């Protein structure tokens, strides 16, 4: 059981480049989300999805796009990378409404934009 | 909107107890969680408490919930160097996604 898999683990981009961070889960979870983690800022929600075909913005959506064509995959696209997007990105998934079950996190993607 | 606050740093000596505090604003919170993040890794669920409970104990961990004051704490007894990590408080109630605090970095000195 792989859980939540994020690729790549590390990435360096030049300003203006675009790329897609991949996230896949094999637990048939309805809810998936993307966070960025910056020092002193904790986790900030970028986008989330409550099911295939449904996405919504979180706290810091600007500069990022998402889509949810399947239950398993939730890619995060950086349209035109900026140094301010240098961060560690985490994908998470969960069954659905608040419950005693946990949100499962991937291992993170460390992105540097130069 | 919902807000979860916690202090950023806590430093303790090995063998002492650690207490990490958290306050939240969402009165509809159903579950409250503590997640642990070790260096270079993602978050992992440490423990959780349902909102109708006021205490939960799990080996060295004790979670206390004061629902009236919207205050949650995590006590780690006999803290070890392996407990050094970032601890995130999170609440989940009426929204689709849990709301996380900024995380408390626990530093354990030998």
Backbone of each chain as ProteinMPNN parsed JSONL, in Angstrom:
{"seq_chain_A": "XXXXXXXXXXXXXXXXXXXXXXXXXXXXXXXXXXXXXXXXXXXXXXXXXXXXXXXXXXXXXXXXXXXXXXXXXXXXXXXXXXXXXXXXXXXXXXXXXXXXXXXXXXXXXXXXXX", "coords_chain_A": {"N_chain_A": [[0.846, -1.19, 0.0], [0.907, 1.981, -1.126], [0.096, 4.518, -0.301], [0.226, 8.0, -0.23], [1.766, 9.378, -2.944], [4.257, 11.489, -4.028], [5.764, 13.18, -6.709], [8.229, 15.182, -8.437], [10.785, 14.563, -5.864], [12.615, 16.565, -5.457], [13.2, 19.698, -7.073], [14.506, 22.08, -9.31], [13.826, 25.136, -10.716], [13.856, 27.579, -13.348], [13.059, 31.058, -13.235], [9.926, 31.779, -14.618], [9.596, 29.375, -15.927], [7.454, 26.52, -16.43], [5.824, 23.864, -14.646], [4.698, 20.618, -13.513], [3.648, 19.294, -10.492], [3.345, 16.088, -9.29], [0.8, 14.08, -7.768], [-0.387, 11.195, -6.291], [-2.754, 8.877, -5.019], [-3.578, 5.769, -3.503], [-5.716, 4.921, -2.032], [-8.345, 5.284, -2.46], [-9.41, 7.711, -1.661], [-11.656, 10.417, -1.186], [-11.137, 13.157, -0.741], [-8.62, 15.451, -1.591], [-5.675, 17.463, -1.297], [-3.504, 20.302, -1.657], [-0.694, 21.718, -0.113], [1.542, 24.341, 0.825], [4.626, 24.695, 2.506], [6.301, 26.941, 4.416], [9.041, 28.458, 6.175], [8.159, 29.377, 9.46], [5.596, 29.911, 8.645], [3.965, 27.776, 8.633], [1.604, 25.36, 7.404], [0.058, 26.139, 4.414], [-2.916, 26.212, 2.64], [-3.32, 25.49, -0.745], [-4.866, 24.542, -3.043], [-7.806, 22.48, -3.193], [-9.652, 19.376, -3.426], [-12.786, 17.781, -3.517], [-13.623, 15.574, -4.745], [-13.566, 13.645, -7.821], [-13.41, 15.741, -10.608], [-14.081, 18.015, -9.206], [-12.862, 20.935, -7.886], [-11.378, 23.411, -5.728], [-10.404, 26.667, -4.508], [-7.817, 27.356, -2.144], [-6.167, 28.989, 0.527], [-3.947, 30.289, -0.645], [-3.984, 30.472, -3.69], [-3.001, 31.727, -5.997], [-1.131, 31.659, -8.992], [-1.053, 28.969, -9.286], [-2.473, 25.996, -10.685], [-4.97, 23.413, -10.655], [-6.299, 20.134, -11.313], [-8.725, 17.499, -11.347], [-9.109, 14.767, -12.63], [-9.315, 12.086, -12.172], [-10.036, 9.878, -9.388], [-7.696, 9.105, -8.166], [-5.539, 10.834, -8.81], [-4.03, 14.081, -8.439], [-2.795, 16.573, -9.742], [-0.57, 19.41, -9.442], [-0.126, 22.425, -10.969], [2.37, 24.708, -11.861], [2.267, 27.724, -13.354], [3.914, 29.818, -14.319], [6.808, 29.964, -13.062], [7.914, 31.592, -10.078], [10.327, 33.199, -7.914], [9.126, 33.493, -5.394], [7.675, 31.238, -5.128], [9.294, 29.304, -4.247], [9.517, 26.669, -2.096], [8.356, 24.052, 0.139], [6.29, 21.549, -0.954], [3.316, 19.885, -0.138], [1.192, 17.152, -0.636], [-1.992, 15.917, 0.286], [-4.366, 13.444, 1.392], [-7.686, 12.276, 2.193], [-10.499, 10.435, 3.616], [-12.945, 11.855, 3.709], [-15.453, 13.659, 5.188], [-14.987, 15.184, 8.446], [-13.448, 13.024, 10.699], [-12.405, 10.184, 12.666], [-10.433, 9.169, 11.2], [-7.303, 9.671, 9.595], [-5.684, 12.424, 7.847], [-3.672, 11.708, 5.159], [-0.335, 12.275, 4.304], [1.904, 13.081, 1.621], [5.463, 12.713, 0.979], [6.523, 15.092, 0.292], [7.585, 17.759, -1.934], [10.419, 19.434, -2.693], [10.876, 22.532, -3.865], [12.805, 24.773, -5.723], [13.069, 27.975, -7.005], [14.884, 29.793, -9.234]], "CA_chain_A": [[0.0, 0.0, 0.0], [1.848, 3.079, -1.281], [-0.36, 5.728, 0.375], [0.259, 9.196, -1.072], [3.064, 9.45, -3.605], [4.538, 12.758, -4.698], [6.972, 13.264, -7.536], [9.513, 14.687, -7.938], [11.118, 14.931, -4.489], [13.355, 17.823, -5.533], [13.141, 20.316, -8.388], [14.99, 23.446, -9.453], [13.261, 25.758, -11.911], [14.207, 28.973, -13.618], [11.912, 31.952, -13.245], [9.163, 31.772, -15.854], [9.321, 28.02, -16.387], [6.257, 25.879, -15.88], [6.005, 22.451, -14.351], [3.599, 19.971, -12.798], [3.957, 18.421, -9.371], [2.402, 14.985, -9.334], [0.337, 13.486, -6.515], [-1.266, 10.06, -6.526], [-3.07, 8.089, -3.822], [-4.178, 4.478, -3.863], [-6.601, 4.563, -0.92], [-9.712, 5.624, -2.879], [-9.866, 8.848, -0.87], [-12.392, 11.455, -1.915], [-10.583, 14.496, -0.57], [-7.184, 15.646, -1.784], [-5.337, 18.872, -1.131], [-2.116, 20.728, -1.796], [-0.235, 22.729, 0.82], [2.937, 24.726, 0.8], [5.163, 24.909, 3.843], [7.395, 27.899, 4.454], [9.488, 28.665, 7.566], [7.379, 30.311, 10.259], [4.24, 30.112, 8.096], [3.2, 26.54, 8.756], [1.02, 24.826, 6.18], [-0.963, 26.978, 3.804], [-3.681, 25.455, 1.653], [-3.271, 26.099, -2.076], [-6.108, 24.106, -3.686], [-8.267, 21.196, -2.708], [-10.671, 18.721, -4.245], [-13.622, 16.886, -2.714], [-13.973, 14.431, -5.571], [-13.19, 13.783, -9.224], [-14.098, 16.798, -11.331], [-14.428, 19.137, -8.32], [-11.72, 21.551, -7.223], [-11.663, 24.728, -5.171], [-9.216, 27.383, -4.083], [-7.534, 27.482, -0.732], [-5.722, 30.287, 1.047], [-2.917, 30.903, -1.495], [-4.097, 29.787, -4.975], [-2.479, 32.458, -7.15], [0.062, 31.103, -9.625], [-1.173, 27.506, -9.323], [-3.697, 25.393, -11.206], [-5.143, 21.994, -10.357], [-7.406, 19.433, -11.943], [-8.962, 16.194, -10.706], [-9.828, 13.975, -13.625], [-9.539, 10.769, -11.585], [-9.989, 9.889, -7.929], [-6.354, 8.825, -7.678], [-4.497, 11.816, -9.136], [-4.348, 15.489, -8.192], [-1.568, 17.309, -10.073], [-0.497, 20.852, -9.189], [0.637, 23.047, -12.053], [2.897, 26.06, -11.734], [2.096, 28.251, -14.702], [5.104, 30.601, -14.647], [7.429, 29.922, -11.739], [8.505, 32.8, -9.513], [11.104, 32.885, -6.704], [8.24, 33.425, -4.228], [7.097, 29.898, -5.07], [10.257, 28.417, -3.611], [8.837, 26.156, -0.916], [8.142, 22.611, 0.168], [4.889, 21.314, -1.284], [2.78, 18.621, 0.358], [-0.118, 16.696, -1.054], [-2.629, 15.118, 1.328], [-5.662, 12.881, 1.022], [-8.471, 11.741, 3.301], [-11.742, 9.817, 3.161], [-14.032, 12.793, 3.466], [-15.813, 14.535, 6.285], [-14.218, 15.038, 9.684], [-13.618, 11.699, 11.294], [-11.244, 9.743, 13.409], [-9.368, 8.75, 10.292], [-6.352, 10.756, 9.433], [-5.264, 12.891, 6.538], [-2.378, 11.115, 4.825], [0.507, 13.215, 3.581], [3.06, 12.619, 0.875], [6.767, 13.046, 1.562], [6.862, 16.475, -0.036], [8.433, 18.141, -3.067], [11.168, 20.659, -2.365], [11.01, 23.295, -5.112], [13.58, 26.011, -5.69], [12.942, 28.757, -8.238], [16.029, 30.714, -9.269]], "C_chain_A": [[0.881, 1.24, 0.0], [1.403, 4.32, -0.527], [-0.423, 6.887, -0.598], [1.665, 9.331, -1.638], [3.2, 10.765, -4.342], [5.807, 12.621, -5.523], [7.021, 14.628, -8.214], [9.707, 15.038, -6.463], [11.831, 16.274, -4.446], [13.235, 18.372, -6.959], [13.706, 21.722, -8.313], [14.451, 23.98, -10.777], [13.853, 27.142, -12.106], [12.925, 29.796, -13.614], [11.238, 31.924, -14.624], [8.865, 30.382, -16.401], [8.028, 27.513, -15.77], [6.58, 24.426, -15.564], [4.783, 21.937, -13.601], [4.158, 19.095, -11.7], [2.884, 17.339, -9.337], [2.052, 14.503, -7.929], [-0.625, 12.364, -6.849], [-1.504, 9.341, -5.203], [-3.834, 6.839, -4.241], [-5.152, 4.002, -2.79], [-8.062, 4.875, -1.233], [-10.292, 6.765, -2.032], [-10.595, 9.86, -1.75], [-11.64, 12.787, -1.904], [-9.079, 14.481, -0.808], [-6.895, 17.135, -1.721], [-3.845, 19.078, -1.337], [-1.834, 21.844, -0.808], [1.183, 23.146, 0.433], [3.376, 25.027, 2.226], [6.375, 25.809, 3.745], [7.769, 28.151, 5.91], [8.646, 29.72, 8.283], [5.949, 30.507, 9.79], [3.378, 28.863, 8.242], [2.737, 26.035, 7.407], [-0.03, 25.786, 5.664], [-1.605, 26.229, 2.649], [-3.7, 26.19, 0.322], [-4.583, 25.823, -2.823], [-6.527, 22.794, -3.054], [-9.365, 20.66, -3.615], [-11.46, 17.768, -3.356], [-14.124, 15.701, -3.531], [-13.563, 14.695, -7.007], [-14.066, 14.838, -9.898], [-14.429, 18.03, -10.514], [-13.159, 19.667, -7.659], [-12.133, 22.919, -6.691], [-10.375, 25.338, -4.66], [-9.082, 27.354, -2.573], [-7.1, 28.896, -0.397], [-4.793, 31.028, 0.091], [-2.927, 30.284, -2.892], [-3.375, 30.446, -6.149], [-1.174, 31.855, -7.656], [0.034, 29.592, -9.766], [-2.513, 27.1, -9.936], [-3.753, 23.934, -10.794], [-6.271, 21.446, -11.221], [-7.546, 18.088, -11.25], [-9.808, 15.354, -11.667], [-10.086, 12.554, -13.133], [-9.516, 10.886, -10.069], [-8.553, 9.816, -7.423], [-5.379, 9.995, -7.792], [-4.961, 13.257, -8.929], [-3.094, 16.309, -8.48], [-1.687, 18.807, -9.801], [0.415, 21.465, -10.248], [1.075, 24.45, -11.671], [2.962, 26.636, -13.131], [3.344, 28.988, -15.186], [5.84, 30.823, -13.331], [8.066, 31.25, -11.35], [9.293, 32.421, -8.261], [10.246, 32.769, -5.449], [7.565, 32.055, -4.092], [8.111, 28.852, -4.597], [9.68, 27.972, -2.269], [8.903, 24.636, -0.92], [6.649, 22.376, 0.005], [4.462, 19.925, -0.811], [1.399, 18.381, -0.222], [-0.681, 15.833, 0.071], [-3.943, 14.564, 0.819], [-6.36, 12.351, 2.27], [-9.791, 11.222, 2.769], [-12.819, 10.841, 2.856], [-14.271, 13.656, 4.678], [-14.981, 14.233, 7.523], [-14.498, 13.691, 10.327], [-12.378, 11.358, 12.09], [-10.132, 9.253, 12.493], [-8.514, 9.962, 9.933], [-6.305, 11.254, 8.004], [-3.866, 12.319, 6.309], [-1.597, 12.092, 3.961], [1.565, 12.48, 2.767], [4.337, 13.109, 1.545], [7.229, 14.453, 1.195], [7.711, 16.61, -1.286], [9.101, 19.455, -2.701], [11.485, 21.372, -3.667], [11.811, 24.561, -4.869], [13.44, 26.699, -7.04], [14.036, 29.824, -8.214], [15.852, 31.768, -10.374]], "O_chain_A": [[1.535, 1.534, 1.001], [2.253, 5.121, -0.138], [-1.04, 6.788, -1.658], [2.639, 9.392, -0.888], [2.364, 11.115, -5.175], [6.792, 12.024, -5.088], [5.973, 15.186, -8.539], [8.877, 15.735, -5.879], [11.664, 17.036, -3.494], [13.176, 17.611, -7.925], [13.425, 22.467, -7.374], [14.604, 23.35, -11.824], [14.292, 27.79, -11.156], [11.849, 29.298, -13.945], [11.901, 32.033, -15.656], [7.983, 30.222, -17.244], [7.571, 28.003, -14.738], [7.493, 23.837, -16.143], [3.952, 22.708, -13.122], [5.029, 18.258, -11.937], [1.686, 17.623, -9.352], [2.887, 14.513, -7.025], [-1.575, 12.561, -7.606], [-0.6, 9.207, -4.378], [-4.619, 6.848, -5.189], [-5.385, 2.801, -2.656], [-8.923, 4.744, -0.363], [-11.484, 6.791, -1.726], [-10.208, 10.121, -2.889], [-11.524, 13.456, -2.931], [-8.361, 13.619, -0.301], [-7.746, 17.963, -2.045], [-3.042, 18.154, -1.207], [-2.612, 22.789, -0.672], [1.918, 22.391, -0.205], [2.608, 25.541, 3.038], [7.355, 25.482, 3.076], [6.912, 28.069, 6.789], [8.447, 30.822, 7.769], [5.167, 31.188, 10.453], [2.174, 28.911, 7.993], [3.395, 26.253, 6.39], [-0.915, 26.2, 6.412], [-0.917, 25.682, 1.788], [-4.051, 27.369, 0.261], [-5.311, 26.747, -3.186], [-5.715, 22.086, -2.457], [-9.925, 21.375, -4.446], [-10.887, 17.041, -2.545], [-14.951, 14.919, -3.061], [-13.249, 15.828, -7.374], [-15.291, 14.828, -9.774], [-14.99, 18.991, -11.04], [-12.466, 18.933, -6.955], [-13.113, 23.507, -7.149], [-9.39, 24.643, -4.409], [-10.064, 27.329, -1.831], [-7.598, 29.87, -0.962], [-4.836, 32.256, 0.015], [-1.956, 29.62, -3.257], [-3.157, 29.808, -7.179], [-0.251, 31.578, -6.891], [0.971, 28.994, -10.296], [-3.535, 27.757, -9.739], [-2.72, 23.292, -10.606], [-7.079, 22.19, -11.777], [-6.599, 17.595, -10.638], [-11.028, 15.248, -11.537], [-10.992, 11.887, -13.633], [-9.033, 11.88, -9.527], [-8.225, 10.389, -6.385], [-4.485, 10.134, -6.957], [-6.109, 13.608, -9.2], [-2.396, 16.704, -7.545], [-2.765, 19.391, -9.917], [1.572, 21.072, -10.398], [0.275, 25.271, -11.222], [3.642, 26.09, -14.0], [3.779, 28.806, -16.324], [5.533, 31.751, -12.583], [8.671, 31.937, -12.173], [8.968, 31.428, -7.61], [10.596, 32.026, -4.532], [6.96, 31.754, -3.063], [7.81, 27.659, -4.555], [9.388, 28.802, -1.408], [9.428, 24.018, -1.846], [5.84, 22.941, 0.741], [5.147, 18.931, -1.048], [0.56, 19.28, -0.289], [0.06, 15.104, 0.731], [-4.564, 15.139, -0.075], [-5.718, 12.022, 3.268], [-10.175, 11.511, 1.635], [-13.531, 10.717, 1.859], [-13.351, 14.326, 5.147], [-14.358, 13.178, 7.634], [-15.65, 13.281, 10.472], [-11.431, 12.139, 12.174], [-9.026, 8.957, 12.946], [-8.963, 11.107, 9.972], [-6.806, 10.614, 7.079], [-2.989, 12.436, 7.165], [-2.129, 12.662, 3.008], [2.055, 11.419, 3.154], [4.297, 13.825, 2.545], [8.22, 14.944, 1.736], [8.457, 15.702, -1.651], [8.436, 20.456, -2.436], [12.27, 20.88, -4.477], [11.539, 25.321, -3.939], [13.663, 26.09, -8.086], [14.105, 30.644, -7.299], [16.716, 32.627, -10.552]]}, "seq_chain_B": "XXXXXXXXXXXXXXXXXXXXXXXXXXXXXXXXXXXXXXXXXXXXXXXXXXXXXXXXXXXXXXXXXXXXXXXXXXXXXXXXXXXXXXXXXXXXXXXXXXXXXXXXXXXXXX", "coords_chain_B": {"N_chain_B": [[-13.038, 33.285, 9.255], [-11.897, 29.919, 10.057], [-9.36, 29.579, 12.564], [-6.219, 28.568, 13.776], [-4.016, 28.595, 16.393], [-0.68, 28.398, 17.545], [2.295, 28.281, 19.528], [5.593, 28.949, 18.229], [8.006, 27.735, 18.952], [9.503, 25.365, 21.226], [11.558, 24.457, 23.841], [13.088, 21.835, 25.549], [14.507, 19.821, 28.206], [15.975, 16.615, 27.917], [14.081, 13.932, 29.178], [12.414, 15.522, 30.697], [8.969, 16.732, 30.874], [7.058, 17.726, 28.043], [4.939, 20.319, 26.99], [2.737, 21.229, 24.607], [0.855, 23.804, 23.328], [-2.324, 24.855, 21.962], [-4.695, 26.929, 20.379], [-7.994, 27.368, 19.09], [-10.547, 28.562, 16.836], [-12.928, 27.724, 15.696], [-16.042, 26.842, 16.579], [-17.495, 24.698, 15.803], [-15.869, 22.559, 15.583], [-15.206, 19.188, 15.188], [-13.379, 17.108, 15.365], [-10.12, 17.118, 16.767], [-6.683, 17.309, 16.141], [-3.323, 16.077, 16.491], [-0.436, 16.335, 14.692], [2.741, 15.043, 13.676], [5.828, 16.116, 12.39], [8.727, 14.968, 11.161], [12.169, 15.819, 10.424], [12.578, 16.549, 6.988], [10.44, 15.025, 6.164], [6.964, 14.117, 5.536], [3.815, 15.033, 7.132], [2.608, 13.15, 9.912], [-0.075, 11.498, 11.488], [-0.373, 11.846, 14.934], [-2.012, 11.707, 17.218], [-5.513, 11.991, 18.079], [-8.491, 13.74, 19.147], [-11.876, 13.51, 19.981], [-14.489, 15.89, 19.931], [-16.235, 15.717, 22.089], [-14.865, 14.751, 24.174], [-12.656, 15.211, 26.999], [-10.139, 14.472, 27.659], [-7.455, 12.46, 26.526], [-5.417, 9.642, 26.643], [-2.413, 8.16, 25.582], [-0.031, 6.069, 25.886], [2.96, 7.716, 26.239], [1.791, 10.081, 25.619], [-0.504, 12.686, 26.295], [-3.534, 14.162, 25.689], [-5.265, 17.107, 26.197], [-8.392, 18.689, 26.238], [-10.044, 21.684, 26.331], [-13.016, 22.64, 25.782], [-14.626, 24.816, 26.19], [-12.882, 26.989, 26.383], [-11.702, 26.668, 23.988], [-9.187, 25.367, 23.753], [-6.427, 23.348, 23.272], [-4.121, 20.868, 24.256], [-0.978, 19.158, 24.102], [0.729, 16.804, 25.84], [3.878, 15.472, 26.335], [5.308, 12.942, 27.98], [8.401, 12.28, 29.73], [10.299, 13.217, 27.743], [12.136, 12.497, 24.805], [15.155, 12.608, 22.77], [14.458, 11.758, 20.27], [11.934, 12.732, 20.004], [12.133, 15.225, 19.027], [10.879, 17.439, 16.732], [8.496, 18.923, 14.441], [5.38, 19.899, 15.611], [2.064, 19.809, 14.734], [-1.011, 21.28, 15.325], [-4.397, 20.615, 14.539], [-7.688, 21.291, 13.367], [-10.95, 20.075, 12.623], [-14.03, 20.517, 11.341], [-16.648, 22.043, 10.318], [-15.724, 22.549, 7.76], [-14.411, 21.473, 4.533], [-11.807, 20.633, 4.598], [-9.187, 19.952, 6.918], [-8.024, 22.467, 9.236], [-4.878, 23.732, 9.797], [-2.504, 24.589, 12.349], [0.433, 26.724, 12.682], [2.505, 25.172, 13.467], [4.646, 23.817, 15.987], [7.957, 23.888, 16.82], [9.675, 21.472, 18.427], [12.394, 21.227, 20.47], [14.719, 19.115, 21.808], [16.975, 18.918, 24.346], [19.961, 17.164, 25.197]], "CA_chain_B": [[-12.807, 31.873, 9.016], [-11.281, 29.199, 11.165], [-7.978, 29.916, 12.845], [-5.578, 27.706, 14.763], [-2.797, 29.273, 16.82], [0.221, 27.687, 18.432], [3.586, 28.936, 19.606], [6.467, 28.425, 17.183], [9.148, 26.968, 19.451], [9.53, 24.881, 22.604], [12.829, 23.788, 24.111], [13.027, 21.106, 26.827], [15.636, 18.921, 28.477], [15.629, 15.193, 27.814], [13.543, 13.378, 30.418], [11.342, 16.394, 31.195], [7.718, 16.707, 30.117], [6.823, 18.827, 27.094], [3.534, 20.657, 26.801], [2.527, 22.078, 23.434], [-0.497, 24.356, 23.42], [-2.973, 25.251, 20.718], [-6.046, 27.475, 20.504], [-8.709, 27.368, 17.821], [-11.7, 29.468, 16.901], [-14.14, 27.136, 15.124], [-16.807, 26.166, 17.634], [-18.106, 23.475, 15.274], [-14.837, 21.533, 15.431], [-15.639, 17.859, 15.594], [-12.172, 16.389, 15.737], [-8.893, 17.904, 16.879], [-5.594, 16.387, 15.839], [-1.924, 16.448, 16.582], [0.414, 15.701, 13.696], [4.176, 15.189, 13.905], [6.628, 16.159, 11.178], [10.158, 14.818, 11.382], [12.925, 16.527, 9.379], [12.598, 15.999, 5.644], [9.327, 14.095, 5.941], [5.622, 14.669, 5.584], [3.16, 14.979, 8.445], [1.968, 11.889, 10.271], [-0.99, 11.659, 12.609], [0.151, 11.375, 16.21], [-3.181, 11.359, 18.0], [-6.645, 12.878, 17.837], [-9.494, 13.699, 20.201], [-13.208, 13.895, 19.558], [-14.82, 17.123, 20.653], [-17.017, 15.49, 23.314], [-13.944, 14.225, 25.177], [-11.788, 16.247, 27.532], [-8.788, 13.964, 27.813], [-7.14, 11.176, 25.893], [-4.048, 9.259, 26.956], [-1.878, 7.1, 24.724], [1.351, 5.837, 26.311], [3.562, 8.932, 26.793], [1.058, 11.256, 25.132], [-1.78, 13.044, 26.907], [-4.19, 15.281, 25.029], [-6.305, 17.75, 27.008], [-9.237, 19.59, 25.475], [-10.952, 22.572, 27.047], [-13.866, 23.093, 24.686], [-15.163, 26.146, 26.53], [-11.857, 27.97, 26.04], [-11.157, 26.27, 22.679], [-7.77, 25.177, 24.017], [-5.978, 21.964, 23.136], [-2.709, 20.722, 24.585], [-0.348, 17.847, 23.943], [1.8, 16.609, 26.803], [4.737, 14.314, 26.07], [6.039, 12.608, 29.202], [9.735, 11.704, 29.541], [10.646, 13.577, 26.366], [13.379, 11.949, 24.295], [15.694, 13.353, 21.632], [13.702, 11.334, 19.098], [10.683, 13.489, 19.928], [12.404, 16.501, 18.356], [10.115, 17.479, 15.477], [7.486, 19.986, 14.423], [4.076, 19.356, 15.977], [0.98, 20.627, 14.197], [-2.371, 21.149, 15.804], [-5.346, 20.788, 13.433], [-9.084, 21.086, 13.732], [-11.784, 19.7, 11.474], [-15.425, 20.548, 11.737], [-17.617, 22.299, 9.267], [-15.126, 22.767, 6.437], [-14.049, 20.253, 3.822], [-10.4, 20.29, 4.8], [-8.768, 20.401, 8.255], [-7.245, 23.695, 9.354], [-3.659, 23.464, 10.551], [-1.727, 25.668, 12.932], [1.72, 26.955, 12.035], [3.469, 24.171, 13.91], [5.562, 24.126, 17.086], [9.218, 23.133, 16.738], [10.118, 20.975, 19.728], [13.833, 20.951, 20.497], [15.017, 18.374, 23.029], [18.397, 18.969, 24.663], [20.411, 16.024, 26.008]], "C_chain_B": [[-12.146, 31.224, 10.198], [-9.832, 29.616, 11.332], [-7.474, 28.986, 13.927], [-4.241, 28.335, 15.108], [-1.986, 28.372, 17.736], [1.557, 28.404, 18.433], [4.562, 28.227, 18.665], [7.572, 27.507, 17.713], [8.915, 26.526, 20.89], [10.841, 24.125, 22.774], [12.738, 23.119, 25.483], [14.276, 20.247, 26.969], [15.13, 17.48, 28.404], [15.178, 14.665, 29.177], [12.445, 14.225, 31.04], [10.068, 16.15, 30.401], [7.655, 17.92, 29.206], [5.323, 19.067, 27.03], [3.429, 21.642, 25.643], [1.065, 22.506, 23.425], [-1.014, 24.841, 22.072], [-4.33, 25.864, 21.061], [-6.68, 27.518, 19.123], [-9.973, 28.194, 17.97], [-13.002, 28.819, 16.457], [-14.914, 26.338, 16.174], [-17.478, 24.892, 17.133], [-17.084, 22.359, 15.076], [-15.321, 20.21, 15.989], [-14.471, 17.037, 16.103], [-11.008, 17.367, 15.812], [-7.735, 16.936, 16.856], [-4.246, 16.976, 16.227], [-1.159, 15.622, 15.546], [1.872, 15.982, 14.047], [4.887, 15.182, 12.554], [8.098, 16.066, 11.552], [10.909, 15.464, 10.23], [12.899, 15.8, 8.051], [11.447, 15.082, 5.314], [8.002, 14.838, 5.928], [5.053, 14.563, 6.988], [2.557, 13.59, 8.656], [1.087, 12.121, 11.485], [-0.383, 11.048, 13.866], [-0.998, 10.872, 17.089], [-4.305, 12.322, 17.656], [-7.586, 12.775, 19.036], [-10.816, 14.163, 19.621], [-13.683, 15.024, 20.467], [-15.648, 16.904, 21.914], [-16.172, 14.853, 24.425], [-13.16, 15.38, 25.768], [-10.36, 15.77, 27.758], [-8.65, 12.648, 27.051], [-5.681, 10.868, 26.19], [-3.633, 8.082, 26.079], [-0.399, 6.994, 25.014], [1.932, 7.142, 26.863], [2.808, 10.207, 26.429], [-0.238, 11.448, 25.893], [-2.316, 14.266, 26.182], [-5.268, 15.8, 25.963], [-7.068, 18.728, 26.141], [-10.141, 20.369, 26.412], [-11.823, 23.223, 25.987], [-14.402, 24.491, 24.924], [-14.172, 27.225, 26.107], [-11.262, 27.72, 24.668], [-9.636, 26.139, 22.785], [-7.451, 23.691, 24.007], [-4.506, 21.897, 23.53], [-2.267, 19.282, 24.368], [0.796, 17.773, 24.934], [2.553, 15.343, 26.426], [5.542, 14.069, 27.344], [7.407, 12.037, 28.84], [10.232, 11.953, 28.109], [12.033, 13.07, 25.991], [13.871, 12.762, 23.106], [14.97, 12.973, 20.346], [12.357, 12.022, 18.961], [10.885, 14.85, 19.275], [11.768, 16.482, 16.972], [9.262, 18.741, 15.497], [6.138, 19.331, 14.683], [2.995, 20.333, 15.515], [-0.331, 20.265, 14.877], [-3.3, 21.352, 14.604], [-6.752, 20.568, 13.949], [-9.893, 20.838, 12.463], [-13.233, 19.668, 11.933], [-16.32, 20.773, 10.556], [-17.03, 22.43, 7.882], [-14.744, 21.433, 5.804], [-12.684, 19.722, 4.237], [-10.008, 20.72, 6.204], [-7.953, 21.684, 8.178], [-6.068, 23.426, 10.278], [-3.104, 24.732, 11.183], [-0.379, 25.776, 12.235], [2.776, 25.945, 12.441], [4.365, 24.685, 15.022], [6.803, 23.256, 16.939], [9.651, 22.756, 18.141], [11.588, 20.6, 19.628], [14.129, 20.308, 21.848], [16.524, 18.352, 23.229], [18.792, 17.767, 25.503], [20.746, 16.455, 27.43]], "O_chain_B": [[-11.865, 31.868, 11.209], [-9.159, 29.964, 10.361], [-8.192, 28.654, 14.87], [-3.421, 28.584, 14.224], [-2.533, 27.675, 18.59], [1.916, 29.06, 17.456], [4.382, 27.053, 18.343], [8.023, 26.605, 17.006], [8.237, 27.198, 21.666], [11.19, 23.268, 21.962], [12.357, 23.757, 26.464], [14.994, 19.982, 26.004], [13.998, 17.182, 28.786], [15.817, 14.924, 30.197], [11.634, 13.721, 31.818], [10.079, 15.454, 29.385], [8.135, 19.0, 29.55], [4.534, 18.122, 27.016], [3.966, 22.748, 25.7], [0.158, 21.677, 23.503], [-0.248, 25.187, 21.173], [-5.033, 25.365, 21.939], [-5.994, 27.683, 18.114], [-10.414, 28.488, 19.081], [-14.078, 29.306, 16.803], [-14.469, 25.272, 16.6], [-17.974, 24.095, 17.929], [-17.392, 21.332, 14.473], [-15.788, 20.132, 17.125], [-14.559, 16.363, 17.129], [-10.919, 18.315, 15.032], [-7.788, 15.872, 17.473], [-4.06, 18.192, 16.282], [-1.226, 14.393, 15.527], [2.198, 17.015, 14.634], [4.593, 14.359, 11.687], [8.648, 16.969, 12.182], [10.338, 15.642, 9.154], [13.159, 14.599, 7.979], [11.471, 14.418, 4.278], [7.925, 16.021, 6.261], [5.708, 14.075, 7.909], [2.07, 12.95, 7.724], [1.458, 12.854, 12.402], [0.061, 9.9, 13.869], [-0.956, 9.765, 17.625], [-4.077, 13.35, 17.018], [-7.491, 11.845, 19.836], [-10.853, 15.118, 18.845], [-13.309, 15.09, 21.638], [-15.758, 17.814, 22.736], [-16.691, 14.469, 25.473], [-13.007, 16.419, 25.126], [-9.469, 16.578, 28.02], [-9.583, 11.852, 26.951], [-4.811, 11.72, 26.013], [-4.398, 7.142, 25.865], [0.403, 7.741, 24.454], [1.436, 7.636, 27.875], [3.16, 11.292, 26.89], [-0.985, 10.495, 26.114], [-1.632, 15.284, 26.075], [-6.089, 15.031, 26.464], [-6.472, 19.506, 25.396], [-10.903, 19.791, 27.186], [-11.439, 24.218, 25.371], [-14.607, 25.258, 23.983], [-14.561, 28.249, 25.543], [-10.403, 28.48, 24.222], [-8.896, 26.731, 21.999], [-8.125, 22.888, 24.652], [-3.73, 22.782, 23.172], [-3.054, 18.338, 24.44], [1.725, 18.579, 24.882], [1.958, 14.285, 26.223], [6.362, 14.9, 27.735], [7.573, 11.4, 27.8], [10.542, 11.017, 27.371], [12.984, 13.197, 26.763], [13.107, 13.516, 22.502], [14.878, 13.787, 19.427], [11.705, 11.912, 17.922], [9.914, 15.553, 18.997], [12.074, 15.622, 16.146], [9.303, 19.523, 16.448], [5.792, 18.332, 14.053], [3.011, 21.515, 15.857], [-0.699, 19.095, 14.981], [-3.013, 22.181, 13.74], [-6.98, 19.763, 14.851], [-9.561, 21.326, 11.383], [-13.606, 18.885, 12.806], [-16.712, 19.831, 9.867], [-17.777, 22.422, 6.903], [-14.756, 20.394, 6.465], [-12.441, 18.515, 4.227], [-10.459, 21.773, 6.654], [-7.28, 21.951, 7.182], [-6.241, 22.952, 11.401], [-3.222, 25.82, 10.618], [-0.084, 25.017, 11.312], [3.836, 25.874, 11.819], [4.793, 25.84, 15.007], [6.709, 22.029, 16.933], [9.961, 23.626, 18.955], [11.978, 19.767, 18.81], [13.831, 20.877, 22.898], [17.264, 17.834, 22.392], [18.063, 17.38, 26.416], [21.141, 15.625, 28.249]]}, "name": "protein", "num_of_chains": 2, "seq": "XXXXXXXXXXXXXXXXXXXXXXXXXXXXXXXXXXXXXXXXXXXXXXXXXXXXXXXXXXXXXXXXXXXXXXXXXXXXXXXXXXXXXXXXXXXXXXXXXXXXXXXXXXXXXXXXXXXXXXXXXXXXXXXXXXXXXXXXXXXXXXXXXXXXXXXXXXXXXXXXXXXXXXXXXXXXXXXXXXXXXXXXXXXXXXXXXXXXXXXXXXXXXXXXXXXXXXXXXXXXXXXX"}
